[in-house]
Amino acid sequence: MAAATTPGTLGRTLRGAGLDRVLPYLMLGPAIFLVLGVVVYPLIEGLRSSTGFFRFGRMVRSVGLDNYRQAFADPAFGEALLTTARFVFLAVTIETVLGLGLALLLAREGRFVRRIRATLILPMIVTPVVVGIVFRLIYASDVGMLASVAHLFGLNSPQILSNGDSAFWGLVILDVWEWTPLLFLILLAGIQSLPVEPFEAARVDGAGAWRTFVDHTLPLLRPTILVAVTLRAIEALTTFDQVYVLTRGGPGTSTQLISIYGYQTFFQFQQVGYAAAMLFIVALVVILASGFAVGLMRSRGR
Amino acid sequence: MSEDDVLSRHFTRRDVLRLGVAIGGVAATSAVLAACGAGGSSAVPTLGPTAAGATPGATKAGGKLVIGAFEDGALAPFKSTILPMFQDATGTTVEFLTEPYDSFFAKAFQDGQSKAGQYDIYIMDDPWIPQYAAAGILEDLGQHGITMDADYPGPFADLGFWPPRQGPRVKGFESGDPKLIALPTIGDLQTLTYRNDVFTSGAPATWDDLVSQGKAGVTAGKVKYGFVFRGVKGNPIVTSFYPVFRSFGADFFDDQWNVTFNSDKGKAAADFFVGPLKAIAPPGVAEFDSDQEGAAILGGDAAAIIQYSGNAIKSDDPAQSKVIGKLDFGVVPKREAAIAQIGIFIHGVSASAPNKDNAIAFMNWFATNEVQTALARAGDLPVKTPAFTDSQAVTDHRLLPVALAQLNAGAQARPRTPDWSKVESIIGTELNVALAAGSGGAAAMDRAATQVKDYLTQQGYF
């Protein structure tokens, strides 16, 4: 009968076979394979696709960096990038200002504050497609809510979605409505975790509310604001459903974000290689912007 | 062992490995069982047998058939009448899976390319055929003895073949005999829906008649708009523009894929579309899609619209229309001709279909005149001429003779190239800008022509 194996004997056995050095790697193996399969392989395959010319759903030849060159020469891609940058900048800026204002207003516990907080986060939990449909019903020039209000006052229906500028601002307002609550929540958590001593000292020194906000609240809250803005900006770059439902990128190309252009290029036009190249360029821009934001955060933290 | 004992017990690596092996074993067994269908239950609802009458050409095959389709109201009679008939006749269990239009296009294409075998039959929109056929993911139906008989109207019949039987061919398919790779199954095409109290002497024969009588209807206070159409960029606006454009005698390409849509006729059509037609349409028509277009005619605001049959049949539904009895159907107005767009449903068998025999059996069965007549009686447009003239179907569905008249007057499919969606996107974007501005149709066609030419050159057309 074989002797029962104890942890001590197992260790000796493994050492004897030279396996004790390998065992940690074996234990890590599944996780490494998972990361390779789910993250690394798609990235490599995406990069490979971005160097190919596809026809009828198949790569027919390698074109090196031609797809990247084409992207830089494609006015539609440049325009979509600019529209996206403008959209992200405007939406995130407004959301941050509003979110911070609301967070400051509702940071103190009060009688109805909890209910107001709960109500404020409702837009964030509505499905983006539904938000798009709701805003289409608000903006529609024939049966929309704004048109009905205008008629009540004897005015003409506002043509929000059939005019480039107003459609763009309509989209920004939709995004602000939907995502200000996220900024509000993050900044509220940040405000509530601030140390109380600096504020007490400021009060003793006779500082007013504005001075306290500028000299204490804002500097102490800066890391939180940077995290919130970075997260929201990355999220805003991928806005798709709302635009697709609301305008499909129109009128013309006035609301054609890079997500819409990328989707069309890949799925509708089946230009797989070109779409992959475009999206890698966008990913690179996002990584650089995020790196910049994190660097800024660290330098301020020191 | 108490709960505390369990919680305080230290797990050894051996325990972890044992647990891992056990979980892995269970997972692997489940996966194998699921793959073999041992689970026996499907999350997808299947259609139960019905008491439908005897159906032709069917033999008791049994087994299963998975049909995938995009969501569309015109498929309702197909689902409620035709599929149960087939199940009854053959004992085959049919799974009918639907997805939104764009989503199904991509999903089915991916299914075919990866040979995943999720579907046996794809129900496609006819412009998908070049993309699907060129990728080689559709079965050659001719090899299974399926033929296109003479009862299919010419414009429908052509759509089942790849490479095309006539017209220009894309690079790589210049030679070679056309093969039957899909069967037209459910008809759909544009016709005019108009208010008979505005157009009192019947459907307007010409575009100028439509504009003048539509204006008169607005002036008389009978309607708010003389004509309503889809103006959203991309496919919607090009679909609405198509009958105007083709009726003006213009075409998109010549036989060598040279761009011709910015010809004098094409430009005249575009100027007419963004000018006189927009003038009698809602001011915000550049944002209108089919829901707003439909609401305008069914709600009594529009004097006329051009729409596909799946929407046109709502005109007689009291639950949807406020103007029951005031809406009639007609052939689209003409300038040089009266040409409408075809957008039929077309069935293809996946080359990787797991139930290929059942799929072929279904195709053979659905193509019979008897089943096509049943389809017409159920409220869908058929694809075979005898079914269009079935007396019971015509009595029940007054759109049928109008659709046949439109087919005879002129009905054309979109250009047969896998790059049509890009071309449509370019034209649709430029035309949408001109429509919003209310002028500049001709310039929009020129801008679009330059972009399309560049794109086709890049894709190796020239």
Interface residues (C-beta under 8 A of the other chain):
Chain A: P7 L10 M27 R55 F56 G57 R58 Q70 A140 S141 D142 V143 N156 S157 Q159 L161 S162 N163 G164 A167 T247 R248 G249 G250 P251 G252 T253 Q264 F267 Q268 F269 Q270 Q271
Chain B: T12 R13 R14 D102 F105 A106 F109 Q113 Q131 A134 A135 G136 G172 G231 V232 K233 G234 P282 P283 G284 V285 A286 E287 F288 Q292 A295 A296 D301 P418 D419 S421 K422 S425 T429 E430 N432 V433 A436 Q458 Q459 G460
